[in-house]
Amino acid sequence: VKEVANLSLVSSACDVVSAAYASTKESHPYLRSVCDAAEKGVQSVTEATASCVQPVLATLEPHVAAASEYASKGLEKLGEKLPLLQKPVEQVLSDTKELVSSRVADVKDAVSS
């Protein structure tokens, strides 16, 4: 999970969503109170779940480590095949806009001739 979260695309997407969430909370007082209540609820559930799950995780630790290693190798291969995962969202969007503009220009030229 940490490796996925550290991918530039995922990390920057989380930053964009977080900024939008914070901005929305700041701009809309009614939504802020709803969001604050939801955050407190999630925090309480997370704390309660963590204490219950901890003994199970300790028992499964060798299996989790093996799965983590396997997932890490798979993520490495995925990163090699999809280099856009190493780019921030802004760059992916910019590259996509540029590609679409280029293709539209090509189509316009083809139709003109």
N, C-alpha and C positions, 0 to 999 in steps of 0.2 A: 504494500500500500504506500509506503514511504517513497519507493522508487517511482511509482506511477505519479504520485503527487509532485515529485521533483522534476518530472518532464516539463520542459518549457511550455508546451502547449497547454497542458493541464494546469500548471501553476498559474500561468497568465490568465487562463479562463476563470480560475477560481478568484483571482484578484479582481477581474472585471465584474464578476457576479457579486463579490463582496462589496465593491465600491457602489454598485447599483443598489444593493440592499441597504447599505448605510445611507445613501442619498435619499432613498425612498422613505426610510424611517425618519430622517431629518426633515423631509419636506411635508410629510403627512402625519400629524399628531395622532390621529385615530389609529392609523396603521402601526404607529410606533408602540402604542399600548398593547395591541394585539401581538405584535412581534416580540415585545418584551415578555409577555406572558408565555408565548410559545417557547422562547429561549429558556425560560426558567423551567418549564415542563420538560424540555429535552434534557436539560442539565440534570434534573432530578432523576429521570429515567436512566440516563447514562451512568450516574453514580450508583444507583441501585443495581443495575445490570452488571457493572464492573465488579462489584463485591461478590455477586453470585457466580459470575463466569470465571473468576480468577482460579478457583480450585480445578475447574475443568481444563482450563488452558495449561495449567501446570502439568496435568496428566498427559495432555496431548502434545506437549512441547516438542518431542522428537519428530512427530509427524508434521507439525506445523513448520519446523525448521526444514524438513525435506521438501515440503510443498513450496516453501518460500524460495528455496534454492532453485527448484524447477521453474517457478514463476519468474524468477530473476533472469534465468537463461532465456526463457521465452520472450521476455520483455526486451532483452538485448537484441535478439533476432528481429523482433518487431521494429525496434528503433533503427536497425540497419535497413530494413525494407521500406520503412515509412519515415524518411528524414524530416517530414513536416512536424513530427512529434517533438523535435528539438527546437522548433521555432515558436516564438510567442504568438498569441492570437492576432495581435495587430499586424504582424508580418504576414501571417497566413492570409488574413483578409486583404491586405494590400497586394500580395502576390496573386490572389484569386481575381481581384478587380482588374489588375493589369492583364492577366491571361484572358479574361472575358472581353475586355476592351480590344485586345489584339485580335481575338477571334471574330468579334463583331466587325472590326475594320477589314479583316480578310474577306468576310462574307459580303460587305458593302462593295469592296473592290471587285469581287467575283460577279456580283449582280450588275455592277456598272459596266463591266466589260462584256 
